[in-house]
Amino acid sequence: MASRPLLLLGLLGGIAWHGPAGAQPPPENIGTVQQPLVVPGTVVDAATREAQGLLTLTTPEGRCSASMLNDYWAITAAHCVYSRAGTCPVFAANQLQLTADWPRNAGGWVGGSKTVQARQVVVYGTPVSCPTSLRGTPNDIAILQVGLHDFGRSDVRERKLEAQRPQSNAAVTAFGRGINALAFMQGTTPMPSVSDGAYRSVEFAITGVETNEFSFFGGAGAVIAGGDSGGPSLIQDWDNPLSPQRRLEWRLIGVHSRCSTTCLAGQSCTGANAWRWVSQVNQCWDASILPVREAILAAIAAVPPDDGFVGDFGRVPPEVLARKRALYAVNIDEPLVAPAGAAIDVQLTFESCHSLRVVQGCPVEPRYEIWSYNPATHQILHTESGKCLNISGARHDPGAWIILYPCVNAPNERWTATGTSVLTFRSDLTGLCLHAVPGRLGRRTQVGFTLPTPGTLTQMPCDGSTAQQFRDVDADWARRNGPR
């Protein structure tokens, strides 16, 4: 039997873990084999994921569950934000990404999903033993700050934190994403754990209460596994028991921390793939909110700066300002422009230079010369705000949005430029190139008009095409001014 960081609401109902307990295996077909302790919990729909603020936390070493406390602070397990490398430091905030998979259709949301970088990390425990046990002690809890408008849910109240000590036999509802089937024997063939990464919910009863954590058994399917770490456990109670207008409210009582497990015979459940061959989860523990409740409430009272609008921007080095230039995409001969107020998380677009009302195109002028490349940092800066060109959510897929975001020296804001008068920009993170997608002209149809759309900036596999080439002047510049 082993005790390991909890990662398993997929079994608990659906908690799985990519993080401190090791890499999560890809989904596999397990047939119809029954798992006595694995009762698939209810898969959580998108509306509930949003209402409960459920998130996926991605680190350089794996994934965990997390949830929103208010519109700009999230909570997870402390062991999720520690690295196993060296002396087990806390990951830098810009190495941590939070993804919401909610029913949204707004700027920055792609297919109902949005990923942002954390801006601040606060931990309430240090690893028990580096690197063998990253579980935080005395409290396996951490909170993460995001931007003020990153996951705005104006119609959702802030999460209430339970102010009472957990009670034995109390009914708790847990949420988590991760392993949905444990390892088993199919005849004489060992079959590893399976994870689909989906959020699930399940109810369980508390069986033991200690100072900084509480426990529960997996006999009714309430277990936690790889990926579930950091997921929330909630209770329901009346907001005002004496009021005739009282109503039930959710209160956060803990986050998933660790489990004791049994390994499939003949397999190893240690090291990077600790959950791969777990065949049984015997007991799990949540880190209790109560010991750090007041500290969390004090910390999350801090409101991040409202950098979604015009304001005071970071200082741009003078040598970078001196190299201001326009960025005309060669394929469409249109300059890249910034959104109003240099707003973040808005896909960058190009000036519409070829509509019927712009018959002369867009000759280069100072209002387009708002970009600069810093070869020392590989950053492309918007000189008026000091913000950087950034791959939204650090996504690796072709077609991901290119946005403005505060410069934090993150991998998804670094680009290698090649060329002299005509430049291409290759992402240091993804290896994909900046790519200009043409817009659409407005036109008359049988039922009216279709509105024009501007060209957009994205990333695509590098192919040397004119869509990935950028000049500092328009195509007509030489005719007007002679050879350069």
N, C-alpha and C positions, 0 to 999 in steps of 0.2 A: 504494500500500500504506500502511496506517495501523497504528499501535500504540495499543490502547485497553484500558481496564480489562477484565479477563476476565469474561465473563458467559456461558459457553456450554457447560455440560456436557450440555445438551439435545442438543447435537451431539456433544459429547464422549461422550455417552451421555445427555445431557439437562440441560445447564446453561444457564439463561437469566437475564437480568438486567434489573431495573427501576431499578437504583440509579445510581451515578455515570455510567454510560455513557448513561443516558437512559431514558425511559419505554418499557416493553415493550408491543408491539402486542397487541391482543386476538386470540384464536385465530381462524384463518381456514381455509377448506377449500382445500388446495393440490392436490387431485386425486392423480394417480399419478406426478407428475414425480419423477425420480430426482436425488438430490444426491450427487455422487461423494464428497465429504468428510463427508457427513452420514450416519453410520451410527447409527440410533437405538439407544441403549444399552438395557440391561435396566431396565425400570421397577421401582423398588424397592417391595416390599410393606410393609405397615404394621408387621409384626413386625421387619423389618430396619431400617426407619426408627427404630424405638424402640431396637433393640439398638445402632445406630450413633449414636443421639442426634441425628438430623438435624432441623434447624429451618429455618424461614423467618424472616428478619430484615426487618422493615418499618420504614422511616424516613419522615419527612415528604416525601422526594423520590423514594422508590423502594423496591425490594426486593433482597435478596441471599440467599445461602445461609449457613448457620451450622451448628455442631454442638456437642454438649455435651463438655466436658472431664471434668467430674464432675457431681454432682447440683445444683450451683449456679453453675457457670461455663461459659460458651460461648465459642467462638472463631469469628472471621470475618476478612475482609480489612479493613485499616485504611481503605481508600478508601470502604468502605461506611458508615462512621460520620462522615464529614466532609460538611458542607453546601457547596454551590456558592455560597451567598449570601455577600456581603460579603467578609470576609477568610478564608472557608472554615473556620469554627470546627467543633469536634467537636459533634455533636448532644448536647443534654442527655440524661441517662440516661432520663428519663421521656418522651422523644420516640421512644425505640426500643422496638419490640415484637418479641417472639420467639414464634413459633407452632409448637407440636408437633402433628403429625397422626399420632397413634399409636393403637393399639387399646386405648383406655382407656374405662372406664365408671365414673367416680368424680366426686366433687364438683368443680365447676369445669371439667369436661370436657364439651363439647357435641358430640355426634356423633363422638367420638373425637378432638376437636380442643380445644386450649387455648392461649390467648394471654395472655402476661404482659408487664409492663413491666420493662425493665432497671433495675437499681438503681445500677450503677456501670459506668463505661467506662474501660478502660486501653488506650492506643494505643502502638505501638512504632515509629511512623513518622509523618512529617508530609508533606503534599502536595508532590509534585515541583514543581508550578506551579499556583497558584490563579488562576482556577478551571478551567484547561484540562486539568490532569492531577491528580487527587486521589490517585493511587497513592502509598502511603506509602513514604517513604525515611528511613532505610536499610531498614526492614522493613515490608512491607505487611500487618501483622498487628494485630489488636485483640482484646481479650477483654472479655466482658460478664458481669457478675454478676446473677443473679436471686435470688428468695427461696429459703430453705432447703427448702421443701416444694413449690415450684412444679412441678418436673418430676422428682419423686422416682422413681428406678429402683433400688430396693433390691437387685435381683437382677443388676445390671449393674456390672461393675468400672470403676474410673476409667480414662480414656483414657491409654494409655502414649504418651509423647513420644519419638520416635526420637533416640538419643544419638549417632548416627554421621552423618558427612557423606553426603549422597545420592551414589549411585554410578551412573555412566553404564550404560545398558542394564538397570538394575534394573526389575523389574515393579512397577507401582503401580496400585492400584485407586482410582478417583476417584468421588466422589458430587457431584451438583449438580442444581439445578432451573432450568428456564428455557426457552430457545429449543430447539425440536425440529426446525425446518426453516429453512434460510437462504433469503435472497431469490433469485429466479430469474426467467427470462423464460418466460412462457407464450405462445408465438407472438410477437406484438409487444407484449404487455402485461407490464409489470414487476409481479411479485408480491412483497410484502414478507415479511420473516421472520415466523415463526409461533412462538408460545410457548404451551404448555399448563400450565406451572408445575409439572409432575410431577417428582419426584426420579427420577433414573436413575443407573446405575453403569456404568463402563467401565474396561477395563484399558489401560495404555499403558506404553511403555518410555521411561525418561529418556534424552534425547539430549544434554544439556549441563548442566554444573554450574558455578555461580558462587558467590560468597561468600554472598549473601543470597537466592538463588533458583535454581531449576532449570527446564529447558525440555523440551518434547516437541513432536512434530509432529502434524498432524491427518490425515496420509495414511491412517491406518487407522480413521478416524472418531473419533480422540481429539482433540477440540477443545473449547474452553470458550467460552461466550457469555453475553450479557446475562442476569443473574440467577444465574449459577453462581458469581460472585465470592464468595469466602469459604467455598465448599464444601471439604470435607476430601479430601486424598489420603493413602492409607494403604498401608503395606506389611505383610506377614505374616512373622513369624519365630518361632523357638522361644523360650518364656519362660525356659527353663533348658536350654541345649543339651546339657549333660552329664548331666542327670537322666533316668533311665528313665521317669519320670512326666511328662516334658516335654510341653507342648502348644503349639500355634500360638496366637499372639496378634496382634491388630491394633496397629499403632503409627502415630501421626500423623507424617507426614513434611513436609507442607506444606498451604497453603490456596491456592485459585485466585486469581490476581492479575490477569493481563493477557494479551492476544493481539495478534498482528499480523494484519491482515485486508485483504481486497480488496473494494472497493465495487462493486456492480452498475453496469454502464456507464450513464452518464446520470443517476445518482442521487447524493445527498449523504449521506455517513456522518459528519457532524460535528454538534455541538450536542446538543440534548436527545434526539433519536432516533438516536443514533449507530449502534445495532445494527439499525435497521429495514431498511436496504438492504445489509447485509453479505452478499456472495454466496460468500465463501470465507474460511476461517480457515487461515492458513498455519503459524503456530507459536504456542504458548502457554507461559506461565511461571507457576509456583507460587512463592509466598513460602515460603522454607525455615524450618522450625521451629528448626533447630539454633542459629542465632545468638541467639535469644531464649529458648531452652529453660529455662535456669536462672531467668531473670526471671519466666517464666510460672509455673513450679513454685512459686516463692516467693509470687507474687501469689495463686494459687488455693488456697494453704493457708489463706487467710482465710475463715472460716466466717461467713455472714451471721447476724444475730440470728434466733432462733426465735420469730417473731412470729405463728406459727399457734396459740399457746396463751397462757394467762394469763401476764402478765409486767409489766414496767415500760413504760407507754405514754407517748406524747408528751404534752406539756403542752397543755391546752385553755385558751384565753384566758378570764380571769374574766368578761368581758362576755358571752362566748358561754355559759358555764355558767349565768349568771344568766337566760338565756332558754330554759331547758330546757322541753320540751313533749313531749306524746305525738303520734303520727301515726296517727290512726284513718282507715282507708280508708272513705269514705262508703258505697260499694256493699256492703260486707260488715260494716261497723261493728265492725271488729277492729283492734287496735293493732299497729303494726310492732314486732317484737322482734329482738334481736341473737342470733346463734348463741353457743353456750357458749364462754366465754373470748374473745369477740369475734374468733373465728377468721376468717381471710381466705379468699377464694375459695370461700365457701359462699353459695349463694343466700339472700337475706333472705326471711323468712317473717313471717306474721302470727299472733298468738295465736289459737288455736282457741276461739272464744267461744260457739259455738252448738251444741255437741254435747249429747247428752242429759244429760251430767253437769255441764254449765255452763248451768243453766237461767236464771240471771239475767244472762247476757251477761258483759261485762268492763268494769265501771265504772272510770273513770279513777282511777289511783292512782300513787304515786311510782315504782313499778317499771316503769311504762310511759312515764314522762316522762324519756326518756333520749336525746332528739334535740334538736338546735339548728341553726338556719340562720344562717350568717354572711353577711350581705348584702355585706360588703366583698370577700369572696373567692368568693362563690356556692357555698360548700361546705355540705353537710348533714353534720353531725358526730354521731357516737355519743359522747355526753359522757363515758361511763365509760372509754373507751379512747383518745379523741382521733382515731379513725380516721374516714375519710370514706366516704359512699355513692359507689360507683364502678361504672361500666359495665364488667363483666368483659371484659378483653382489648380495651377501647376499640372493641367491636363496634358496627357501625352498623345491624344488622338488627333489626327488630321481634322482641320475645320474648327478647332477650339478657338474661342474668342481671344483677341488681343485687346487689352484694356490698359487704362492708367491705374497705377496703384502706388502708394507711398513707398519710396525706395528703402529696402531693408537688406539689400545685398543677398536676396534669395536666388536660388538657381534659376527660377522661372522668370527672372528679369535680366538675365545675362545673355548677350548675343555676340557672336563673332562676326565682324564685318570684313568683307573681302571686296577688292576693287578700288578704283580711284574716282573717276568722274561718275561711274555707275557702280552702285554698291548692292551687295546682297547681304542679308543678315540671317545667320544660322543660329538656332537656339543652342546654348551650351547644355541645357537640360534634356531636350527631346531630340536634337539633331535635325529637326524640321526647320524650314525656312519661312520667313515672313512672306505672305502671299496676298496679293490684292485681288479681290473678287469683284468683277464689274457689277455696277448697279443696273437698274432698269429704268428706261425712259417711260414717262407717262404716255398713255395713248388712248384714243377713243375706241370704244367697243360698241357692240350692238345695244348694250344696256346702259352705257354711260362712259365714264373714264376710269382707267386704272392709274393710281397715283405713282409717281416716280419714287424709286428707292436709291439711296446712295451706294457707292461701292464700299465694301467692308474689308477690314484687315483680319487675317487669320493666319494659321500656320499649316503648311502642307509639305509633303516630301520634296526635298530639293531637286529641281529638274532643270535649272538654268534658263527657264522661260522668262519672258518679259514681265510676267506677273510677279516675279520675284526679284526684279531689278528696280532700283530707285535712284533718281537723279535729284540734283538740288535746284534745277530750273525746268521750265516747261519745254515741250518739244519745239516750240516756235521761237525760242530765245535766240538761236543763231541767226535766223532770218532777220530779226529785228536789230541785232547788235553786232553781227559779224562773227567770225571764228573766235573761239575762246582762247 
